Amino acid sequence: MIRVEGIHKSFGEHHVLKGIDFTFETGKTNLIIGKSGAGKTVLLKLLVGLLQPSEGKIWYDDVCFNDLNKKELQKLRMDVGMLFQGNALFDSMTIEENIRFPLDMFSGKTMKEKKERVNYCLSRVEMEGINNKFPSEISGGMQKRVGIARAIVLNPKYLFVDEPNSGLDPKTAITIDDLISDITKEFNITTVINTHDMNSVMEIGENICLLHMGKLAWQGNKDEVLESENEMLSDFIFASPFLKRLRNFAAKS
C-alpha cells in the first residue's frame, strides 16, 4: 500500500497539485488518470522520489517516505520496480544484460543466480530464448515485455508504470495490460499506472484516481466508471466525438 496525505506541489507560483489524499492498494492495479496538465506525471514523480512535495506526506505501508535518509531510501528502492514510457532499454546491452542490470546494481547474487532470475523473468513475460538479442532486433511490444521483465527482476513490492500502451497497437496494448494485471495479483504488488488509455481504465482499473486541475476529482473502479454522474469523469471518458455519439445513442436506446 502507498498512501498520500495532503500532497501539494508547486513550481514557483504554479500550484500543480492541491491537497491530494489517496490510497494505492496492494494487489490491485491503481490507475492515475486525467487530461494533460492535470498533474498525473508530477504525482507519479513524487511517488517515486524524483520530486519532493511542497506539503504533505507519502507513506509506503507504515514507512514515511519523506523522512527517509539516503541509506534508508536506497534500501526501499530495492523494493521498487519501474516500467518507463519509452522502455528505457540500453541499446548497447543485450536483452539479458538489460534485465540483469538492477541485479548487478543492487543485489549480491552470483552470476549463475542472476542468469536464473533473468531466465525466470523472461519466461514470465513469455519471451524465452531472446537473451542475446539487442533491443533494436525486437518489436516495440516485445521491448515493453522486456521492460516488464526488468521491472520485476528484483521481485518488487511496488511497481510504477508510465503510459504502458504508448505507441502500441490495440491488440498488443491489451496483452500488456493483462500481463501487468496478472503480475500484480501473482506477486501481490502495489502497482501504480499513469495512463490516458481508456481501454486500460475499463479493463484493469481496479482503483482509479482521477485528477483535474491538480485536485482529486473522482475515485472508484472500472465498474463504477460508466455509472458515475461526475461531470469531470464524464468529460474525460467521453472526450472523443465518437464516444460522445456512442453515449448519446446508448442513452436513447
PyMOL commands that set and color helices and strands:
alter all, ss='L'
color gray80, all
select helices_A, chain A and resi 40-48+65-67+70-77+95-106+111-124+135-137+140-151+170-187+198-204+222-225+231-237+241-252
alter helices_A, ss='H'
color red, helices_A
select strands_A, chain A and resi 2-11+14-24+29-33+55-60+63-64+80-83+158-162+190-194+207-212+215-220
alter strands_A, ss='S'
color yellow, strands_A
deselect
rebuild
show_as cartoon
